[in-house]
Amino acid sequence: MQTQKADSLPSSSKSTPTSGILHGLFISLGFIFGATFMATKVVVASLTPGQSVTLRLGLAFLVLLFGYRLLRIPVRLPAAALKRVWFAGILLQGIPLALFCWGMRYVFPGIAGIIEGSIPIFVFLIARLMVKQQEPLTRQSVLSLAIGIAGIVCVFHNKLHFSAQPQEMLGIGLLFLVVISFSIGTILNRRLLSGANALSLNAVLYHQNLSGFVFVILVTLGIEGTPKWDGSEFSWPVILGLLYVALFPTVIANYIYSRLIKEWGSVRTSAVGYLIPVTAFVFDFLFYGNLPTTAEWLGCTVILLGVFLLQCPEQKWRLVVWKTRQDCLKRLYLHSRLSKATY
């Protein structure tokens, strides 16, 4: 028994700083994604959806290309794994970024927000359907995901407009394809980055950005044709917006997201999607002075509660539930004794 205690102390002391760093990365990831909507709004005001996505991934690939060469980071992957990495990259970056831009042209923001907020649910369900990667089904995870989606609905309930027009149905279908594609890509990346045959995180990000870039080029050429620019589209706000979406959500955020997938798993990491409405409200207030409504405040609070429960370690979760139940039983017992004494 003494040996077990001695062995357990170093591991717990080492895991605490790492856990704090990972939670900090998780929160920063939510802020990066939250600010992405503002930058994207500036970019798509001057460029077409296909042009904006192509330039975003193209600039991101240039950053990775020169950065990796400057730091001499190897990017070679085994030939047997290259197809799987490219396929996951298309699912994670190519399809979601391409379809999202066209889908948002036909769907109201409220419906889009709820569909995007369902990503953790889809990740959880699809992961359980894959035999080799099943996420544990616990009361904590189910309750946390349900609370999070309830908060998303609360935030966007007053923005729901559904006309059932063919174009809107097409947009909703495209957004659901975005969610499903991103969810499957998240699970596949978990396989690629974990286990005995785990691949290099830096090499995986490099090739997945390249595969997404190639995919959106082909899609853009097929839908919009050859781009025609006269230079007037590239004002300083558009250039700064492109630099932001290329560097932060595409390079830095993808690295953080993949790192968290490797450390935490797919469902727990995908819960960062719940933080996007919360951080978007923060930036909307800081830049435009818009205050959330009462329903939006309530929704953000519910969302944060769901994220907290999902990130809370299972042992602490069980301890909190046990203490809460004991406290309730104690109060009921004292109340019954007091009632009998008064009677």
C-alpha positions in Angstrom: 0.0 0.0 0.0 2.8 2.4 0.8 4.4 1.7 -2.6 1.2 2.5 -4.4 0.8 5.8 -2.6 4.4 6.8 -3.4 3.9 5.9 -7.0 0.7 7.8 -7.3 2.0 11.1 -6.0 4.3 12.1 -8.8 1.8 11.3 -11.5 -0.9 13.5 -9.9 1.5 16.3 -9.3 2.6 16.2 -12.9 -0.9 16.0 -14.4 -2.2 19.1 -12.6 -0.2 21.7 -14.6 -0.8 19.9 -17.8 -4.6 19.9 -17.1 -4.5 23.6 -16.4 -2.6 24.3 -19.7 -5.1 22.2 -21.7 -8.1 24.0 -20.2 -6.4 27.3 -21.0 -6.0 26.2 -24.6 -9.6 25.1 -24.7 -10.8 28.5 -23.6 -8.5 30.3 -26.0 -9.8 28.1 -28.8 -13.4 29.3 -28.0 -12.3 33.0 -28.3 -10.4 32.4 -31.5 -13.5 30.8 -33.1 -15.7 33.4 -31.7 -13.8 36.2 -33.3 -13.6 34.3 -36.6 -17.2 35.2 -37.4 -16.5 39.0 -37.2 -13.4 38.6 -39.5 -15.3 36.4 -41.9 -18.1 38.9 -42.2 -15.7 41.6 -43.3 -14.1 39.3 -45.8 -17.2 37.9 -47.5 -18.6 41.4 -47.9 -16.0 42.0 -50.6 -15.2 38.5 -51.8 -17.3 35.5 -52.9 -17.6 32.5 -50.6 -15.3 30.4 -52.7 -12.7 33.1 -53.0 -12.6 33.8 -49.3 -12.2 30.1 -48.4 -9.6 29.5 -51.0 -7.5 32.5 -49.9 -7.9 31.6 -46.3 -6.6 28.0 -46.8 -4.0 29.2 -49.3 -2.5 31.8 -46.9 -2.6 29.2 -44.1 -0.7 26.7 -46.2 2.0 29.3 -47.0 2.4 30.1 -43.3 2.8 26.4 -42.6 5.2 25.9 -45.5 7.6 28.7 -44.7 7.2 28.2 -40.9 8.0 24.5 -41.0 11.0 25.0 -43.3 12.3 27.8 -41.2 12.0 25.7 -38.0 13.1 22.5 -39.9 10.0 20.6 -38.8 9.6 17.3 -40.8 6.4 16.8 -42.6 6.9 13.4 -44.2 4.3 10.7 -43.4 4.3 7.0 -44.2 2.8 6.3 -47.6 0.2 4.0 -46.1 -1.1 6.8 -43.8 -1.1 9.6 -46.3 -4.5 8.7 -47.9 -6.1 8.6 -44.5 -4.6 11.9 -43.4 -5.8 13.6 -46.6 -9.2 12.1 -46.3 -9.5 13.4 -42.7 -8.2 16.8 -43.8 -10.9 17.1 -46.5 -13.6 16.1 -43.9 -12.2 18.5 -41.3 -11.3 21.6 -43.4 -12.2 21.2 -47.1 -15.9 20.2 -46.9 -16.9 22.2 -43.8 -15.3 25.5 -44.9 -16.6 25.2 -48.5 -20.2 24.1 -47.7 -20.6 26.5 -44.8 -20.1 29.5 -46.9 -22.6 28.5 -49.5 -25.1 27.1 -46.9 -25.2 30.3 -44.9 -26.4 32.2 -48.0 -29.8 30.5 -47.7 -30.3 29.9 -43.9 -31.1 32.3 -41.1 -28.4 32.7 -38.4 -30.6 31.2 -35.7 -31.0 27.9 -37.4 -27.4 27.9 -38.4 -26.3 28.5 -34.8 -28.4 25.6 -33.5 -27.1 23.2 -36.2 -23.5 24.2 -35.5 -24.2 23.7 -31.8 -25.1 20.1 -32.4 -21.5 19.2 -33.4 -20.7 17.6 -30.0 -23.9 15.5 -30.2 -23.0 14.2 -33.6 -19.4 13.5 -32.6 -20.7 11.6 -29.6 -23.2 9.5 -31.6 -20.9 8.8 -34.6 -18.0 7.9 -32.3 -20.2 5.3 -30.6 -21.1 3.8 -34.0 -17.4 3.3 -34.8 -16.4 0.0 -33.2 -12.7 1.0 -32.7 -13.5 4.3 -31.0 -16.4 4.3 -28.6 -16.8 7.3 -26.3 -17.9 6.2 -22.8 -21.7 6.6 -22.3 -22.0 8.2 -18.8 -24.7 10.2 -17.2 -22.3 13.1 -16.9 -21.5 13.2 -20.7 -25.2 12.8 -21.7 -26.4 15.5 -19.2 -23.6 17.9 -20.2 -24.3 17.6 -23.9 -28.1 18.0 -23.3 -27.5 21.1 -21.2 -25.2 22.6 -23.8 -27.7 22.2 -26.7 -30.5 23.6 -24.5 -28.3 26.7 -24.0 -27.7 27.0 -27.7 -31.5 26.8 -28.4 -32.1 29.4 -25.6 -29.6 31.8 -27.3 -31.0 31.5 -30.8 -34.7 30.9 -30.1 -35.7 34.5 -31.0 -33.7 34.3 -34.3 -35.4 31.2 -35.6 -37.1 31.8 -38.9 -38.1 28.8 -41.1 -39.9 29.3 -44.4 -39.5 25.8 -45.8 -38.4 27.2 -49.2 -36.4 24.9 -51.4 -33.3 27.2 -51.1 -33.6 27.2 -47.3 -33.9 23.4 -47.2 -30.8 23.2 -49.4 -28.9 25.4 -47.0 -30.0 23.4 -44.0 -28.9 20.2 -45.8 -25.5 21.7 -46.5 -25.0 22.8 -42.9 -25.9 19.3 -41.6 -23.3 17.9 -44.1 -20.8 20.4 -42.6 -21.6 19.1 -39.1 -21.4 15.4 -40.1 -18.2 15.9 -42.1 -16.5 17.8 -39.3 -17.7 15.2 -36.7 -16.3 12.3 -38.7 -13.0 14.2 -39.4 -12.7 14.8 -35.7 -13.0 11.1 -34.8 -10.6 10.1 -37.6 -8.0 12.6 -36.3 -8.4 11.0 -32.9 -7.3 7.7 -34.5 -4.5 9.2 -36.4 -3.0 11.1 -33.4 -3.4 8.5 -30.7 -2.3 5.0 -29.9 0.9 3.1 -30.6 1.0 4.1 -34.3 0.3 7.8 -33.6 1.4 10.1 -36.4 3.3 13.4 -36.0 0.8 16.2 -35.1 2.8 18.8 -37.1 2.9 16.6 -40.2 -0.8 15.7 -40.0 -1.7 19.4 -39.8 0.5 20.3 -42.8 -1.0 17.6 -45.1 -4.6 18.2 -43.9 -4.3 21.9 -44.7 -2.9 21.1 -48.1 -5.7 18.6 -48.8 -8.4 21.1 -47.7 -6.8 23.7 -49.9 -6.8 21.5 -53.0 -10.4 20.5 -52.3 -11.7 24.1 -52.0 -9.9 25.1 -55.2 -11.6 22.4 -57.1 -15.0 23.2 -55.6 -14.6 26.9 -56.2 -13.6 26.4 -59.8 -16.6 24.1 -60.3 -19.2 26.5 -58.8 -17.8 30.0 -59.4 -15.4 29.5 -62.2 -12.1 31.3 -62.6 -11.9 34.2 -60.2 -11.7 37.7 -61.6 -10.2 40.4 -59.5 -9.4 44.0 -60.2 -7.7 44.8 -56.9 -10.6 47.0 -55.5 -11.8 44.1 -53.3 -8.7 44.0 -51.2 -9.1 46.9 -48.8 -7.1 47.0 -45.6 -10.0 45.6 -43.5 -10.4 42.7 -46.0 -6.6 42.0 -45.9 -6.5 42.1 -42.1 -9.5 39.8 -42.0 -7.9 37.3 -44.4 -4.7 37.3 -42.3 -6.7 36.7 -39.2 -8.8 33.8 -40.5 -5.7 32.2 -42.1 -3.4 32.5 -39.1 -5.6 32.1 -36.0 -8.6 29.8 -36.7 -6.9 27.8 -39.5 -3.3 27.4 -38.3 -3.2 28.1 -34.5 -6.7 26.9 -33.7 -6.3 23.7 -35.8 -3.1 22.9 -33.9 -4.8 23.4 -30.5 -7.9 21.5 -31.6 -5.9 18.5 -32.8 -3.7 18.6 -29.6 -6.9 18.5 -27.4 -8.3 15.7 -29.5 -5.1 13.7 -28.8 -5.2 14.4 -25.1 -8.9 14.5 -24.3 -10.8 12.7 -27.0 -13.2 13.8 -29.6 -16.4 14.5 -27.6 -14.8 16.5 -24.9 -12.8 18.6 -27.4 -15.7 19.2 -29.7 -17.6 20.9 -26.8 -15.6 24.0 -27.8 -18.5 24.6 -30.3 -20.7 25.5 -27.3 -18.3 28.4 -26.4 -18.6 30.1 -29.8 -21.9 31.9 -29.1 -20.6 33.0 -25.7 -17.3 34.5 -27.0 -19.1 36.0 -30.0 -21.3 38.0 -27.6 -18.2 39.1 -25.8 -16.6 40.5 -29.0 -19.9 41.9 -30.2 -20.0 44.0 -26.9 -16.3 45.0 -27.1 -16.4 46.2 -30.7 -20.0 47.3 -31.2 -21.3 47.9 -27.7 -24.3 45.5 -28.1 -25.5 43.9 -24.9 -27.1 40.4 -25.0 -30.8 40.1 -24.2 -32.0 38.3 -21.0 -32.6 35.1 -23.0 -29.1 35.3 -24.4 -27.6 35.8 -21.0 -29.6 32.8 -19.7 -28.5 30.7 -22.7 -24.8 31.6 -22.2 -25.1 30.7 -18.5 -26.6 27.3 -19.4 -24.0 26.7 -22.1 -21.1 27.4 -19.6 -22.8 25.0 -17.1 -22.8 22.3 -19.7 -19.2 22.9 -20.7 -18.1 22.9 -17.1 -19.8 19.6 -16.4 -18.3 18.0 -19.5 -14.8 19.2 -18.6 -15.2 18.3 -14.9 -13.2 15.1 -14.1 -15.5 12.1 -13.4 -14.2 11.7 -9.9 -15.0 15.3 -9.0 -18.4 15.0 -10.7 -19.3 11.9 -8.7 -18.1 13.7 -5.5 -20.2 16.8 -6.2 -23.3 14.6 -7.0 -22.8 12.6 -3.8 -22.3 15.6 -1.6 -25.3 17.3 -3.1 -27.5 14.3 -2.5 -26.2 13.9 1.1 -26.8 17.6 1.8 -30.4 17.3 0.4 -31.1 14.2 2.5 -29.7 15.9 5.6 -31.9 19.0 5.1 -34.9 16.8 4.6 -34.1 14.9 7.7 -33.7 18.0 9.8 -36.8 19.5 8.4 -38.8 16.5 9.3 -37.4 16.4 12.8 -38.2 20.1 13.2 -41.7 19.6 11.9 -42.3 16.8 14.4 -40.9 18.8 17.3 -43.1 21.8 16.4 -46.2 19.6 16.1 
